[in-house]
């Protein structure tokens, strides 16, 4: 399940960051993607919320440091519905 979530996020990231061709893993951070600025961060989170049908609190967003954290948060939210 976690791999499928990461794969879906990867697709969203490839759409948003069209120039990025590097790897997307649980360890990927904003520093790894040159196009990932504060505006792109918000856009990505909105895309993820819409795709997965979840909502993030500002506290949750603040605690995300790598994609693995995001995947875990999404999965936690999806299983507690």
trRosetta pair geometry for C-beta under 8 A, 3 or more apart (Angstrom, degrees):
i j d omega theta_ij theta_ji phi_ij phi_ji
1 4 5.8 -55 -152 34 32 111
1 5 6.6 33 151 -19 65 104
1 75 6.4 109 125 -124 115 119
2 5 5.6 -52 -151 34 34 113
2 6 6.4 34 151 -17 66 104
2 71 5.5 78 -159 157 86 125
2 72 7.6 9 -126 -80 117 58
2 75 6.0 -31 -93 -63 79 151
3 6 5.6 -53 -147 38 33 111
3 7 6.3 38 152 -23 65 104
4 7 5.5 -50 -147 34 32 115
4 8 6.6 32 153 -18 64 102
5 8 5.9 -54 -152 35 32 109
5 9 6.4 30 151 -15 65 106
5 52 7.6 40 -136 -102 98 131
5 71 4.9 130 107 -144 124 91
5 74 5.6 163 -161 91 137 135
5 75 6.1 -104 -34 -61 164 95
6 9 5.6 -54 -147 40 33 111
6 10 6.1 43 151 -28 65 104
6 24 7.5 168 173 128 93 98
6 25 7.6 12 -172 -151 137 33
6 26 6.5 -62 -107 -70 140 76
6 67 6.8 88 -129 144 94 121
6 71 5.3 -12 -69 -97 83 140
7 10 5.4 -49 -148 31 31 118
7 11 6.8 34 152 -20 62 100
8 11 5.7 -50 -155 31 34 112
8 12 6.7 34 149 -16 64 103
8 51 6.3 167 160 153 122 138
8 52 7.6 124 112 -70 145 96
9 12 5.6 -54 -152 37 37 112
9 13 6.2 36 151 -19 68 106
9 24 7.4 -162 106 160 91 132
9 48 6.4 18 -111 -107 91 111
9 67 6.5 155 122 -159 148 116
9 70 6.9 119 -122 110 157 128
9 71 6.8 -107 -5 -80 149 88
10 13 5.7 -55 -147 37 30 111
10 14 6.3 33 153 -21 65 104
10 24 4.3 151 -119 91 96 144
11 14 5.7 -51 -145 34 31 111
11 15 6.6 32 153 -18 63 104
12 15 5.7 -56 -154 35 33 112
12 16 6.2 20 154 -11 68 111
12 44 6.6 117 134 -145 117 78
12 47 4.9 151 -160 130 128 132
12 48 6.4 157 99 -72 173 73
12 51 6.4 -104 -72 -29 134 158
13 16 5.8 -60 -140 44 32 104
13 17 5.5 -13 174 25 73 110
13 20 7.0 -56 151 75 98 139
13 24 5.8 148 70 -113 148 147
13 33 7.5 -110 -171 -98 117 161
13 44 6.8 28 -94 -127 73 122
14 17 6.9 -61 -115 63 20 77
14 18 7.2 62 168 -104 53 47
14 20 7.2 -126 -112 76 52 94
14 24 7.7 -100 -51 -23 88 148
15 18 7.1 -9 -172 -73 23 82
15 47 7.9 -178 77 -155 125 156
16 35 7.7 174 131 117 81 129
16 40 6.3 127 160 -157 121 97
16 43 6.1 153 -137 115 130 119
16 44 5.7 -134 44 -84 177 86
16 47 6.7 -135 -58 -5 128 162
17 20 3.9 13 133 8 118 124
17 33 5.4 -39 -140 -173 163 130
17 35 4.5 161 -130 66 93 132
17 36 6.6 -25 -86 -59 135 82
17 40 7.0 66 -73 -166 92 141
19 34 7.7 -52 96 64 121 108
19 35 6.1 130 49 -42 107 133
20 33 5.0 -13 -104 -136 147 100
20 34 7.4 176 -86 33 96 77
20 35 6.2 -115 -41 23 108 117
22 32 6.6 -136 98 163 147 103
22 33 7.3 -151 48 -90 121 74
23 28 7.1 -152 110 -75 75 114
24 28 5.2 -28 -144 -35 54 161
24 67 6.9 82 -178 -43 83 173
25 28 5.3 135 51 -28 59 93
25 67 7.0 151 100 58 36 131
25 68 7.9 -6 137 -53 68 97
26 66 6.6 61 154 134 58 115
26 67 5.6 -136 -140 85 32 92
26 68 3.2 55 -176 -75 96 103
26 71 6.5 -71 -116 21 90 140
27 66 5.6 -38 -149 -168 32 140
27 67 7.3 -12 42 39 15 94
27 68 6.5 19 -62 -19 40 119
28 32 5.1 -105 -152 52 75 152
28 33 7.4 44 -179 -30 110 106
28 66 6.4 131 69 -164 39 84
28 67 4.6 24 61 -6 93 125
29 32 5.4 114 57 -6 62 100
29 65 6.5 -25 -115 159 115 63
29 66 5.0 -60 -76 -104 85 73
29 67 7.5 -137 -75 -18 40 76
30 33 6.4 -76 -156 47 40 94
30 36 4.2 -150 -150 125 78 130
30 41 6.5 -13 -105 -86 135 110
31 36 7.9 -81 -33 73 17 125
32 36 7.7 33 64 21 61 142
33 36 4.0 76 85 -15 107 117
35 40 5.9 125 139 -83 80 166
36 40 5.1 -128 -132 94 43 134
36 41 6.5 76 -177 -65 82 79
36 44 7.7 -3 -130 -22 95 146
37 40 5.2 92 46 15 62 104
37 41 7.0 -107 106 -13 33 93
38 41 5.4 -48 -149 27 32 119
38 42 6.8 31 155 -15 63 100
39 42 6.0 -54 -155 35 34 108
39 43 6.4 33 149 -17 66 108
40 43 5.4 -53 -144 40 36 115
40 44 6.1 39 155 -22 68 105
41 44 5.9 -54 -148 35 26 110
41 45 6.5 24 154 -16 61 107
42 45 5.8 -56 -148 37 31 110
42 46 6.4 30 155 -18 65 106
43 46 5.9 -57 -149 37 30 110
43 47 6.3 31 153 -19 65 107
44 47 5.6 -54 -148 36 32 113
44 48 6.3 31 154 -19 65 107
45 48 5.6 -54 -146 38 32 112
45 49 6.3 36 154 -22 65 103
45 56 6.2 -78 -168 31 117 142
45 61 6.6 13 -121 -116 152 120
46 49 5.6 -50 -145 34 32 113
46 50 6.4 28 156 -15 64 107
47 50 6.0 -60 -150 40 28 108
47 51 6.1 25 155 -18 65 113
48 51 5.7 -56 -139 39 30 110
48 52 5.9 -3 172 9 67 114
48 54 7.5 -35 135 57 84 104
48 70 7.3 -59 -157 178 165 123
48 74 7.1 -100 173 -89 115 129
49 52 6.8 -73 -136 52 18 87
49 53 7.7 67 172 -104 52 6
49 54 5.7 -111 -132 76 62 63
49 55 5.8 52 -143 -99 118 46
49 56 6.5 -109 -82 -1 110 90
50 53 7.7 19 -172 -69 23 45
52 74 5.4 -53 -178 -154 168 117
52 77 7.8 85 134 84 124 122
52 78 6.8 -87 178 -71 108 117
53 78 8.0 89 72 -104 94 90
54 74 5.9 -167 15 -132 161 72
54 77 4.5 79 -135 116 129 147
54 78 6.7 -74 -70 -61 122 76
55 77 7.9 -175 46 -158 50 147
56 60 4.7 -129 -163 83 88 126
56 61 5.1 95 142 -56 130 92
56 73 7.1 44 -111 145 103 138
57 60 4.7 100 53 4 77 100
57 61 7.1 -145 93 -3 42 86
58 61 5.6 -53 -146 39 36 112
58 62 6.2 42 154 -25 66 105
59 62 5.8 -54 -149 32 28 113
59 63 6.7 20 155 -14 61 110
60 63 6.0 -67 -155 38 31 108
60 64 7.0 39 151 -36 65 100
60 73 5.7 120 -171 -150 118 141
61 64 5.9 -47 -157 12 37 116
63 69 6.8 -147 126 177 81 137
64 69 4.7 171 -134 104 65 124
64 70 5.3 51 -142 -68 129 82
64 73 6.9 -66 -85 -9 106 147
65 69 5.7 84 38 -3 65 152
66 69 5.4 107 58 2 65 99
66 70 7.7 -128 106 -1 41 89
67 70 5.2 -54 -153 36 45 115
67 71 6.2 48 150 -22 74 101
68 71 5.6 -49 -145 35 34 113
68 72 6.3 35 155 -18 64 105
69 72 5.8 -55 -149 38 30 112
69 73 6.3 31 153 -20 64 107
70 73 5.7 -55 -148 35 31 111
70 74 6.4 31 154 -19 65 105
71 74 5.8 -55 -149 35 30 111
71 75 6.3 26 156 -15 65 109
72 75 5.9 -57 -146 39 29 109
72 76 6.2 32 155 -21 65 107
73 76 5.7 -53 -146 35 29 113
73 77 6.4 27 155 -17 64 107
74 77 5.9 -60 -150 38 29 109
74 78 6.2 24 155 -18 66 110
75 78 5.7 -55 -142 38 31 110
75 79 6.3 20 162 -13 65 110
76 79 6.3 -65 -147 40 26 102
76 80 6.3 10 161 -10 64 116
77 80 6.2 -68 -142 41 27 102
77 81 7.1 46 157 -46 61 94
78 81 6.3 -36 -158 -2 32 115
